[in-house]
Amino acid sequence: SAIHELSDRERDVLNEVARGKTNAQVAESLGISLSTVEKHRNRIRQTLNLSNEQELHLTAWMVANPDIFHGLP
């Protein structure tokens, strides 16, 4: 899947997005600049073919919680 095409840092950003952090909070948490966070988010959306922020947040949450769908009918 395309998720494996993300860099380690992009996956770090995606995990922070899944926790509901703002770009500023992600930057502080990871020790990177705000513009770097924005670049990572744009690349994540591009790589995963996501068209908007809602899709990014939903994808981030699903990646962070992969077991939530196991056992559903």
N, CA, C and O atoms as a Tinker XYZ file with bonds, in Angstrom:
   292  protein
     1  N      0.836000   -1.190000    0.000000    73     2
     2  CA     0.000000    0.000000    0.000000    64     1     3
     3  C      0.878000    1.250000    0.000000    63     2     4     5
     4  O      2.063000    1.186000    0.327000    81     3
     5  N      0.299000    2.362000   -0.362000    73     3     6
     6  CA     1.036000    3.626000   -0.461000    64     5     7
     7  C      1.571000    4.093000    0.884000    63     6     8     9
     8  O      2.518000    4.878000    0.931000    81     7
     9  N      0.986000    3.631000    1.962000    73     7    10
    10  CA     1.450000    4.044000    3.293000    64     9    11
    11  C      2.928000    3.696000    3.488000    63    10    12    13
    12  O      3.647000    4.386000    4.211000    81    11
    13  N      3.374000    2.617000    2.834000    73    11    14
    14  CA     4.768000    2.187000    2.964000    64    13    15
    15  C      5.716000    3.065000    2.165000    63    14    16    17
    16  O      6.933000    2.969000    2.324000    81    15
    17  N      5.171000    3.919000    1.307000    73    15    18
    18  CA     5.986000    4.858000    0.545000    64    17    19
    19  C      6.328000    6.103000    1.349000    63    18    20    21
    20  O      7.177000    6.893000    0.935000    81    19
    21  N      5.677000    6.289000    2.494000    73    19    22
    22  CA     5.961000    7.449000    3.336000    64    21    23
    23  C      7.297000    7.271000    4.041000    63    22    24    25
    24  O      7.678000    6.158000    4.404000    81    23
    25  N      8.002000    8.379000    4.228000    73    23    26
    26  CA     9.250000    8.338000    4.989000    64    25    27
    27  C      8.933000    8.130000    6.468000    63    26    28    29
    28  O      7.787000    8.278000    6.893000    81    27
    29  N      9.941000    7.791000    7.236000    73    27    30
    30  CA     9.743000    7.628000    8.681000    64    29    31
    31  C      9.204000    8.919000    9.292000    63    30    32    33
    32  O      8.315000    8.882000   10.143000    81    31
    33  N      9.740000   10.059000    8.858000    73    31    34
    34  CA     9.310000   11.336000    9.424000    64    33    35
    35  C      7.868000   11.649000    9.028000    63    34    36    37
    36  O      7.107000   12.197000    9.824000    81    35
    37  N      7.501000   11.304000    7.807000    73    35    38
    38  CA     6.115000   11.504000    7.382000    64    37    39
    39  C      5.172000   10.644000    8.209000    63    38    40    41
    40  O      4.070000   11.075000    8.550000    81    39
    41  N      5.598000    9.437000    8.531000    73    39    42
    42  CA     4.773000    8.582000    9.403000    64    41    43
    43  C      4.685000    9.171000   10.805000    63    42    44    45
    44  O      3.643000    9.076000   11.453000    81    43
    45  N      5.780000    9.784000   11.284000    73    43    46
    46  CA     5.743000   10.464000   12.587000    64    45    47
    47  C      4.701000   11.581000   12.571000    63    46    48    49
    48  O      3.917000   11.724000   13.509000    81    47
    49  N      4.700000   12.368000   11.498000    73    47    50
    50  CA     3.734000   13.459000   11.366000    64    49    51
    51  C      2.319000   12.890000   11.302000    63    50    52    53
    52  O      1.408000   13.415000   11.942000    81    51
    53  N      2.135000   11.831000   10.542000    73    51    54
    54  CA     0.813000   11.204000   10.427000    64    53    55
    55  C      0.321000   10.726000   11.794000    63    54    56    57
    56  O     -0.859000   10.877000   12.113000    81    55
    57  N      1.206000   10.158000   12.594000    73    55    58
    58  CA     0.823000    9.724000   13.945000    64    57    59
    59  C      0.409000   10.900000   14.819000    63    58    60    61
    60  O     -0.531000   10.793000   15.607000    81    59
    61  N      1.105000   12.012000   14.680000    73    59    62
    62  CA     0.745000   13.202000   15.457000    64    61    63
    63  C     -0.602000   13.759000   14.999000    63    62    64    65
    64  O     -1.397000   14.219000   15.818000    81    63
    65  N     -0.857000   13.718000   13.695000    73    63    66
    66  CA    -2.153000   14.145000   13.160000    64    65    67
    67  C     -3.257000   13.264000   13.735000    63    66    68    69
    68  O     -4.330000   13.755000   14.084000    81    67
    69  N     -2.994000   11.973000   13.831000    73    67    70
    70  CA    -3.979000   11.038000   14.391000    64    69    71
    71  C     -4.315000   11.383000   15.835000    63    70    72    73
    72  O     -5.419000   11.102000   16.302000    81    71
    73  N     -3.385000   11.982000   16.532000    73    71    74
    74  CA    -3.616000   12.393000   17.923000    64    73    75
    75  C     -4.333000   13.739000   18.009000    63    74    76    77
    76  O     -4.616000   14.232000   19.101000    81    75
    77  N     -4.625000   14.332000   16.839000    73    75    78
    78  CA    -5.370000   15.585000   16.813000    64    77    79
    79  C     -4.533000   16.828000   17.022000    63    78    80    81
    80  O     -5.072000   17.895000   17.317000    81    79
    81  N     -3.223000   16.709000   16.873000    73    79    82
    82  CA    -2.348000   17.856000   17.092000    64    81    83
    83  C     -2.383000   18.822000   15.917000    63    82    84    85
    84  O     -2.528000   18.419000   14.763000    81    83
    85  N     -2.246000   20.097000   16.233000    73    83    86
    86  CA    -2.143000   21.131000   15.204000    64    85    87
    87  C     -0.744000   21.081000   14.594000    63    86    88    89
    88  O      0.151000   20.416000   15.116000    81    87
    89  N     -0.573000   21.790000   13.487000    73    87    90
    90  CA     0.753000   21.842000   12.864000    64    89    91
    91  C      1.802000   22.374000   13.832000    63    90    92    93
    92  O      2.918000   21.857000   13.890000    81    91
    93  N      1.446000   23.403000   14.589000    73    91    94
    94  CA     2.381000   23.988000   15.554000    64    93    95
    95  C      2.750000   22.974000   16.635000    63    94    96    97
    96  O      3.911000   22.887000   17.035000    81    95
    97  N      1.769000   22.211000   17.107000    73    95    98
    98  CA     2.035000   21.196000   18.125000    64    97    99
    99  C      2.894000   20.062000   17.567000    63    98   100   101
   100  O      3.768000   19.540000   18.260000    81    99
   101  N      2.644000   19.683000   16.317000    73    99   102
   102  CA     3.450000   18.646000   15.668000    64   101   103
   103  C      4.891000   19.134000   15.555000    63   102   104   105
   104  O      5.827000   18.397000   15.865000    81   103
   105  N      5.064000   20.370000   15.113000    73   103   106
   106  CA     6.406000   20.938000   14.963000    64   105   107
   107  C      7.155000   20.917000   16.288000    63   106   108   109
   108  O      8.320000   20.522000   16.347000    81   107
   109  N      6.482000   21.343000   17.343000    73   107   110
   110  CA     7.115000   21.366000   18.663000    64   109   111
   111  C      7.436000   19.950000   19.143000    63   110   112   113
   112  O      8.528000   19.695000   19.651000    81   111
   113  N      6.497000   19.049000   18.983000    73   111   114
   114  CA     6.668000   17.673000   19.442000    64   113   115
   115  C      7.827000   16.973000   18.736000    63   114   116   117
   116  O      8.583000   16.230000   19.361000    81   115
   117  N      7.962000   17.217000   17.426000    73   115   118
   118  CA     8.993000   16.531000   16.645000    64   117   119
   119  C     10.281000   17.340000   16.504000    63   118   120   121
   120  O     11.268000   16.851000   15.955000    81   119
   121  N     10.269000   18.580000   17.002000    73   119   122
   122  CA    11.467000   19.414000   16.923000    64   121   123
   123  C     11.801000   19.838000   15.497000    63   122   124   125
   124  O     12.969000   19.903000   15.113000    81   123
   125  N     10.754000   20.128000   14.716000    73   123   126
   126  CA    10.948000   20.579000   13.345000    64   125   127
   127  C     10.179000   21.881000   13.145000    63   126   128   129
   128  O      9.352000   22.255000   13.976000    81   127
   129  N     10.454000   22.563000   12.045000    73   127   130
   130  CA     9.781000   23.835000   11.802000    64   129   131
   131  C      8.346000   23.621000   11.328000    63   130   132   133
   132  O      7.977000   22.549000   10.850000    81   131
   133  N      7.561000   24.670000   11.476000    73   131   134
   134  CA     6.175000   24.639000   11.029000    64   133   135
   135  C      6.104000   24.399000    9.517000    63   134   136   137
   136  O      5.251000   23.645000    9.048000    81   135
   137  N      6.987000   25.032000    8.765000    73   135   138
   138  CA     6.964000   24.842000    7.310000    64   137   139
   139  C      7.329000   23.412000    6.932000    63   138   140   141
   140  O      6.832000   22.895000    5.931000    81   139
   141  N      8.183000   22.768000    7.709000    73   139   142
   142  CA     8.527000   21.364000    7.446000    64   141   143
   143  C      7.326000   20.469000    7.703000    63   142   144   145
   144  O      7.079000   19.527000    6.949000    81   143
   145  N      6.580000   20.753000    8.757000    73   143   146
   146  CA     5.353000   19.990000    9.033000    64   145   147
   147  C      4.392000   20.137000    7.861000    63   146   148   149
   148  O      3.818000   19.151000    7.401000    81   147
   149  N      4.215000   21.355000    7.379000    73   147   150
   150  CA     3.311000   21.594000    6.257000    64   149   151
   151  C      3.775000   20.848000    5.005000    63   150   152   153
   152  O      2.954000   20.296000    4.274000    81   151
   153  N      5.080000   20.830000    4.757000    73   151   154
   154  CA     5.622000   20.096000    3.611000    64   153   155
   155  C      5.357000   18.594000    3.756000    63   154   156   157
   156  O      4.976000   17.931000    2.792000    81   155
   157  N      5.560000   18.067000    4.956000    73   155   158
   158  CA     5.303000   16.644000    5.198000    64   157   159
   159  C      3.819000   16.326000    4.984000    63   158   160   161
   160  O      3.481000   15.327000    4.348000    81   159
   161  N      2.951000   17.165000    5.507000    73   159   162
   162  CA     1.510000   16.934000    5.347000    64   161   163
   163  C      1.112000   16.954000    3.877000    63   162   164   165
   164  O      0.316000   16.126000    3.434000    81   163
   165  N      1.662000   17.892000    3.127000    73   163   166
   166  CA     1.362000   17.960000    1.692000    64   165   167
   167  C      1.855000   16.711000    0.975000    63   166   168   169
   168  O      1.160000   16.174000    0.113000    81   167
   169  N      3.046000   16.247000    1.326000    73   167   170
   170  CA     3.584000   15.049000    0.684000    64   169   171
   171  C      2.768000   13.818000    1.059000    63   170   172   173
   172  O      2.543000   12.944000    0.222000    81   171
   173  N      2.322000   13.743000    2.316000    73   171   174
   174  CA     1.466000   12.633000    2.757000    64   173   175
   175  C      0.183000   12.612000    1.927000    63   174   176   177
   176  O     -0.217000   11.568000    1.412000    81   175
   177  N     -0.459000   13.783000    1.802000    73   175   178
   178  CA    -1.699000   13.859000    1.015000    64   177   179
   179  C     -1.447000   13.455000   -0.433000    63   178   180   181
   180  O     -2.257000   12.748000   -1.032000    81   179
   181  N     -0.337000   13.899000   -0.990000    73   179   182
   182  CA     0.006000   13.576000   -2.370000    64   181   183
   183  C      0.274000   12.076000   -2.536000    63   182   184   185
   184  O     -0.264000   11.446000   -3.447000    81   183
   185  N      1.095000   11.513000   -1.666000    73   183   186
   186  CA     1.463000   10.099000   -1.752000    64   185   187
   187  C      0.258000    9.193000   -1.574000    63   186   188   189
   188  O      0.127000    8.186000   -2.269000    81   187
   189  N     -0.622000    9.546000   -0.646000    73   187   190
   190  CA    -1.789000    8.714000   -0.356000    64   189   191
   191  C     -3.010000    9.092000   -1.188000    63   190   192   193
   192  O     -4.091000    8.523000   -1.031000    81   191
   193  N     -2.812000   10.073000   -2.086000    73   191   194
   194  CA    -3.888000   10.512000   -2.978000    64   193   195
   195  C     -5.120000   10.975000   -2.194000    63   194   196   197
   196  O     -6.250000   10.588000   -2.494000    81   195
   197  N     -4.874000   11.808000   -1.186000    73   195   198
   198  CA    -5.949000   12.356000   -0.360000    64   197   199
   199  C     -6.263000   13.754000   -0.859000    63   198   200   201
   200  O     -5.353000   14.532000   -1.147000    81   199
   201  N     -7.538000   14.076000   -0.964000    73   199   202
   202  CA    -7.899000   15.346000   -1.577000    64   201   203
   203  C     -8.117000   16.491000   -0.595000    63   202   204   205
   204  O     -8.182000   17.648000   -1.010000    81   203
   205  N     -8.231000   16.192000    0.705000    73   203   206
   206  CA    -8.464000   17.284000    1.652000    64   205   207
   207  C     -8.019000   16.890000    3.061000    63   206   208   209
   208  O     -7.578000   15.768000    3.310000    81   207
   209  N     -8.152000   17.855000    3.970000    73   207   210
   210  CA    -7.718000   17.640000    5.357000    64   209   211
   211  C     -8.546000   16.583000    6.075000    63   210   212   213
   212  O     -8.017000   15.837000    6.898000    81   211
   213  N     -9.850000   16.512000    5.769000    73   211   214
   214  CA   -10.681000   15.498000    6.418000    64   213   215
   215  C    -10.190000   14.102000    6.074000    63   214   216   217
   216  O    -10.131000   13.228000    6.939000    81   215
   217  N     -9.838000   13.893000    4.808000    73   215   218
   218  CA    -9.319000   12.586000    4.410000    64   217   219
   219  C     -7.990000   12.299000    5.091000    63   218   220   221
   220  O     -7.719000   11.158000    5.467000    81   219
   221  N     -7.159000   13.325000    5.253000    73   219   222
   222  CA    -5.884000   13.150000    5.952000    64   221   223
   223  C     -6.129000   12.724000    7.400000    63   222   224   225
   224  O     -5.503000   11.784000    7.888000    81   223
   225  N     -7.038000   13.417000    8.081000    73   223   226
   226  CA    -7.314000   13.095000    9.485000    64   225   227
   227  C     -7.911000   11.692000    9.630000    63   226   228   229
   228  O     -7.533000   10.948000   10.536000    81   227
   229  N     -8.828000   11.335000    8.753000    73   227   230
   230  CA    -9.441000   10.005000    8.808000    64   229   231
   231  C     -8.402000    8.925000    8.537000    63   230   232   233
   232  O     -8.357000    7.915000    9.240000    81   231
   233  N     -7.580000    9.129000    7.537000    73   231   234
   234  CA    -6.531000    8.156000    7.208000    64   233   235
   235  C     -5.550000    8.021000    8.360000    63   234   236   237
   236  O     -5.160000    6.911000    8.721000    81   235
   237  N     -5.153000    9.143000    8.934000    73   235   238
   238  CA    -4.222000    9.122000   10.067000    64   237   239
   239  C     -4.807000    8.313000   11.220000    63   238   240   241
   240  O     -4.112000    7.507000   11.839000    81   239
   241  N     -6.089000    8.534000   11.504000    73   239   242
   242  CA    -6.738000    7.811000   12.598000    64   241   243
   243  C     -6.803000    6.313000   12.299000    63   242   244   245
   244  O     -6.553000    5.487000   13.177000    81   243
   245  N     -7.139000    5.970000   11.056000    73   243   246
   246  CA    -7.236000    4.546000   10.698000    64   245   247
   247  C     -5.872000    3.864000   10.747000    63   246   248   249
   248  O     -5.775000    2.705000   11.150000    81   247
   249  N     -4.824000    4.567000   10.344000    73   247   250
   250  CA    -3.473000    4.001000   10.410000    64   249   251
   251  C     -3.053000    3.799000   11.867000    63   250   252   253
   252  O     -2.401000    2.808000   12.198000    81   251
   253  N     -3.425000    4.732000   12.725000    73   251   254
   254  CA    -3.067000    4.643000   14.142000    64   253   255
   255  C     -3.896000    3.609000   14.896000    63   254   256   257
   256  O     -3.493000    3.160000   15.969000    81   255
   257  N     -5.058000    3.223000   14.345000    73   255   258
   258  CA    -5.971000    2.291000   15.014000    64   257   259
   259  C     -6.374000    1.154000   14.074000    63   258   260   261
   260  O     -7.561000    0.974000   13.802000    81   259
   261  N     -5.413000    0.392000   13.581000    73   259   262
   262  CA    -5.733000   -0.618000   12.556000    64   261   263
   263  C     -6.626000   -1.760000   13.046000    63   262   264   265
   264  O     -7.302000   -2.393000   12.236000    81   263
   265  N     -6.644000   -2.030000   14.318000    73   263   266
   266  CA    -7.412000   -3.164000   14.827000    64   265   267
   267  C     -8.893000   -2.846000   15.029000    63   266   268   269
   268  O     -9.683000   -3.740000   15.330000    81   267
   269  N     -9.269000   -1.591000   14.866000    73   267   270
   270  CA   -10.650000   -1.183000   15.150000    64   269   271
   271  C    -11.648000   -1.903000   14.232000    63   270   272   273
   272  O    -12.803000   -2.099000   14.611000    81   271
   273  N    -11.216000   -2.294000   13.043000    73   271   274
   274  CA   -12.128000   -2.898000   12.076000    64   273   275
   275  C    -12.160000   -4.421000   12.142000    63   274   276   277
   276  O    -12.986000   -5.051000   11.482000    81   275
   277  N    -11.271000   -5.016000   12.931000    73   275   278
   278  CA   -11.268000   -6.470000   13.046000    64   277   279
   279  C    -12.501000   -6.932000   13.813000    63   278   280   281
   280  O    -12.873000   -6.344000   14.828000    81   279
   281  N    -13.106000   -7.956000   13.329000    73   279   282
   282  CA   -14.274000   -8.516000   14.000000    64   281   283
   283  C    -15.589000   -7.885000   13.620000    63   282   284   285
   284  O    -16.636000   -8.277000   14.135000    81   283
   285  N    -15.555000   -6.907000   12.718000    73   283   286
   286  CA   -16.817000   -6.335000   12.252000    64   285   287
   287  C    -17.488000   -7.296000   11.280000    63   286   288   289
   288  O    -16.812000   -7.995000   10.525000    81   287
   289  N    -18.820000   -7.330000   11.299000    73   287   290
   290  CA   -19.522000   -8.237000   10.380000    64   289   291
   291  C    -19.326000   -7.845000    8.931000    63   290   292
   292  O    -19.852000   -8.507000    8.036000    81   291
